[in-house]
C-alpha cells in the first residue's frame, strides 16, 4: 500500500515538474499563455494482458475411493493419501488474450479541459470511456495437479500426468471502463508547415473504473464409465459466472502527437499513447453446482452426482498489467475569458 501511495505522489509531482520545466524554456511556443481549452476526441485503444495466469479448479472427489455401498446407495468418501494434490487442479493453458476475449477495436472516447500554463506547455483534466464487444470462444482445458506454491505465470504443470480434460463454449459480455486523468503536454518549438504544425509529448496519471464482466458458459454433455455398470451421462449445463469483478485501477502513461492549427481558436490534435493499468480483478471463487447424472440403463445402479469426480469451485486466471495503445484524433477549442477568440485570424 505504501508503494502505491508513493507511486501516486511521484506521478503527480512529475506532472507539475514537467510543466515547470516547459515554462523555463526561453523560446516561444505555439500556445497562448493563460488560455483555456476544451477538446473532445475519439479513437481506438487496443490492449494486451501482460501477465496472463492459469485457471485453477477444486475437484474434491479426485483421488477419492467410494468404499461403502448400501441400499439406498450412499458413498462414504475416503481420501486417498497418495493423491491429495489432485484436489486442486490447474489448467495447462493460460487465460486467453485480451484480443481473444474482447474485440481489440476498443472504442476510445475522451474529453479534455485544460489550460496553457506557458507558451509551450499545458496541463489538463481528461475523462475517458472505453468499450469493446465480447467474443465467443470454444476452448479445451487440460488439467494437471497444481504445483506446490505456484503463484506466478511460469508454473505450467504440463510435465505431470494429465488428470482430465474438458471443453466449453464461452460468450463473454462487453468490456467497459471509464476514468479520469491529470496530465501535462509539452510542445517542441520547431514548427512545420508554415508555423501551423507542432509535435508534442506528454504524460498522464489517474484512475480507471472497470465494470463487471460476466460470461455465458456452456458445458457440453459428457460421460464416465463405471466398471460393471456402463457409461453414466453428465447433463449439459449453462452457467453465468462473473469472470472479472468490477474494480478501480491505478493507471498512467506516455503520449506523443501532432498539433495542426486551423485558426487562433481551433486546432486538430492526433495522438498515440501507451497506458498501463493495474490488473483486472479476476473472480477467484466461482461455485459450481454438480451436474445431474443419468444411469446407462434401468438395470444399472442409480448413482448420485456426488459419486463422480466433478469440479465444485473455479478460480479464473489473472490478467497481469493491462497495457493499452490508444490512437485518437481531437478538435481543441481555445479561448480566453477576457479576450474571446477571433476565428478569422
N, C-alpha and C positions, 0 to 999 in steps of 0.2 A: 504494500500500500504506500509506503514511503517513497519507493521508486516511482510510482505512478504520479504522486503529487509533485515530485521533483521534475519529472518529465513535463508536466503541465506548466510549471513555473518557468522552465527553460524555454519552452515553446513560446510563451507569452513574452518573455524578455527578448527572444530572438526577433519577434515581430517589431517591438519597439526599437531595438538596436538597429535593425535593418533600415527602418525609416530614418533614424537619426543619421546613420551613415550616408544614406542617399542625400540628405539635406546638406551634408558637408561638402558635396561636390560643387565646385565653383562654376562649372559650365552650366549654361541654361538648358533646360529640358523642354519637352513639348507640352507640359501641363501648365495650367493657370493656378498658381499658388492660392490656396484658400477656397477654391471652388468645390462644390459638392457634386455628386453624380449618382444616378441610378442606372442599373443595367440588367435587363432580362437576358437570359442566354439559354441555349438548348443544344444538345448533342447526344453522344453515346458514351457509355462508361463500362467497357468490358472489364472483367476481373478474373482473378485466379485465387485458389486456395493454396497458400504457400506451405502448409504442413498437414496434409490430409492423414487422418488416422484410420484405424481399423475398427469395424463394428465388433462388439462382444455380446454374447448371449449366455443366459443361465439355463442349463439343462439338468435339473435336479435328479432325474432318474437315469442320467448317463452313467453307466457303470453300476447300476442297481440290480440286485437279484430279487426276484419275487419267490419267496420260499414257502408260502403257505397258501393252499387252495382250499377254501371252504365252500359251503353252499348256504346262502348265496355267495357268489365268488367275491373274495377280498384278496388284496395283495398287501403283504407286510414287507415293506422295503427294508433291505439290509445293505448299507453302503459297502461297496467293495473297496477295501483299504488300498488296493493296488491301482485304483482308477479314480481317486478323488479329484485329481486335477482336471479330469474331463468334465466336471460340473460347470466350470467356466470355459466357454469355447470362444475362439476368435476367428473372424473371417480372414481368409488369406488375402483378399483384395482390399485395397484402401477405399475410402469414401470416394464416390465419383467426383470428377472435376466440376468446378462451378459451371463451366460451359456445357456440361452434360446434364446437370440438374436443372439449369435455367437457360433460357436463350441468352447468348452473350451480347446481343444487341440491346444492352441495358439502356433504357431511356433515362437521360440525364437532363433535368430541368433545374435552373438556378436563377437567383435574383440577388443582385448586389446593391448595397447602399454604402457609398464611400466618400472620402474627402481627399483632395490633393494637399498633402502637407508640405510639399516642396514643388519645384519646377519639374522634378523627375521622379517623384515618389508619391504614392497614395496608400492609404490604409482603408480597409473595408470590412463590412459585415456581410457574410454570404449565407443564404438559405438555399438548400438543395433538396431535390426529391429524385430518387432512383426507383425504377420499376422494371422488372423483367418477367416474362411469362414462364411458367413452369413447364418442364418437359416430361415425357413418358419414357421410362427405362425398363427394359427386360434384362434382368441380371441373374447370374448364377453365383451362389455363395458356398464356397468350400470351407469347412470348419475344422479347426485343429484345437488341441488343448492350448489355452492361453499360457504364454510363458510366464515364469515366476518374476514378479517385479516389473512387468512390461508396462512402461508409461509413455514411451515415445513412439515415433513412427518408423523406427528401424528394427522392429521386432516381429517381422512377418514370420509365423511359425511353420513355414512350408516344409521344413526339414523333418517334422514329426509325422506320425501316422494320421492320415485323414480320418476324421470321426464321422463325417457325413457331408452331404451337400443338399442345398435347396435352391429352387428357382422362384422368382417372383416378378410381378409387374408392378411398377410404382409410378403413379401420376402425381407429380409434385404441384403444390399450389404456387401462385405467383410470389415473387420476391418483391418487397417494397421497403424502402427506408427513407427517412428524411432527417435532416440535421442542420446545424448551424456552425459557422466557422468565423474566426477572425483572421485577417490576412494582410499582407503587405505586398505591393508590386513596385518594382523599380525599373525605370526606363533608361536605356542607354542613349547617350546624346547624339550618336551618329544617326543622321537622317537618311531616308531613302525615298525615291520617287518625289522629288521636289518638295522636301520638307513635310511630307504627308504621312510617311510610314516610319514607325519606330519599333524596334524589338524591345521586349521586356521580359523580366524574370521575377519570380516571387515564391512565397511560401505561405502556408496557412495551417491553422490548428483549430480543432473543435470536437464536437460530439455528434455521433451518428446513432439514431434510434432505428432499430430494425423490428419489423413486425414478425409475429409468429408465422412459421411455415409448416403447414400440415401436408400430409400426403395420403392418397388413396392407394393402399397396398393390397394386391390380390395374390393370395397364396393358393396355388393350384391343388387339385385333389392328388393325394399320394397313397401309397400302400406300404404295408410292412408285413413280412411273413412271420408267422408263429408256427414253430415245428409241431406237426401233428394236427394243426387246425386249418392252415391255409393263409390267404392274403387278406388282411384286415384293411379297410379303406378309411382314410382320413378325409373328411369332407373339406371341400374348398372353402376358403374364408376370405372376407374382405375386412380389413382393419383401417382405421384412420388415425394414425399416430401423429403427434407433433414432432417433426424431425428436428426443427430448430425452434427454440423458445424465443420470445421477444427479449430484446436486450438493448443496452446502451453501450456504445463502443467509443473509446478514445480514438481520434482519427486526425491525420495530418499528412501534408505532402508538399511537393515542389511543383512549380509550373513554369512554362515558357510560352511565349506567343508573340503575335504581331498586332500592332495598333495602326489602323489606317484612318486618317482624318477626312471626314466628309465636309464639315464646316466647323465653325467655332464651338458649336454645342453638340454635334453629333459625330461619333467615331464608331468604327466597326472593329471589334476585337476577335481574334481567333487564338485559341489556347490549347495546349496539351499539358496534362498533369499526370503525376504519379502519386497516388494517395494510398496510404497504408492505414488499415483499421484493425482493431482487436478482433480476435476470432469470433465466429458465430457461437452462440450458446447452444450446443448440442443437447438433445434430450438423453440423459444418462440412465433413465429407468422408465421404460415403457412396459407395462404389464400386459402379458398376453393371456387370453383365455384358451384353455385346451380345446383342441378340435374334437368334434363328435366322431366316434369310431363306429363303423358298421362291420358286423361279422360276415365272413365269406359265405356262410350258409346257415340254415336254420338248425343244423345239427352241430355246428361249431359252438364253442363256449362264447357267450356274450361278454367279452372283456371290457372293463371300464376304460375311459380315456387315461386314467392315472397309471394303468399298467404299462403304457408305452412311453418311450423317451420323447418328450416334447419340450420346446423352449417355453419358459414362463416369463422371462424378462429379457429386454433388449436394451443395450446402450449403443446409440448410434455414434459413428466416428466423429472425431474432432476435425475442424477445418484448418487450424493454424491461422496465421495472419492473413487477412483478406486484403489483397492488393488490387486496386482499380487503376485504369488508364483512361480518364475522361478526355474526350476531344470535343470541343464546343465552339460555337460562334455566338457573339453577343453584340447588342447595339447599346452603346453608352450615351446617355444624355447628360451633359454637364451644365451646371448653372451656378450663378452667384446670387445670393439672396438680395444683394443691394443693386447689382447691375445685371439685369436679365440678359440672356444670350441673344446675340444678333444672328439670326440664321442665314443672313445674306453675306456674312463675312467670308 
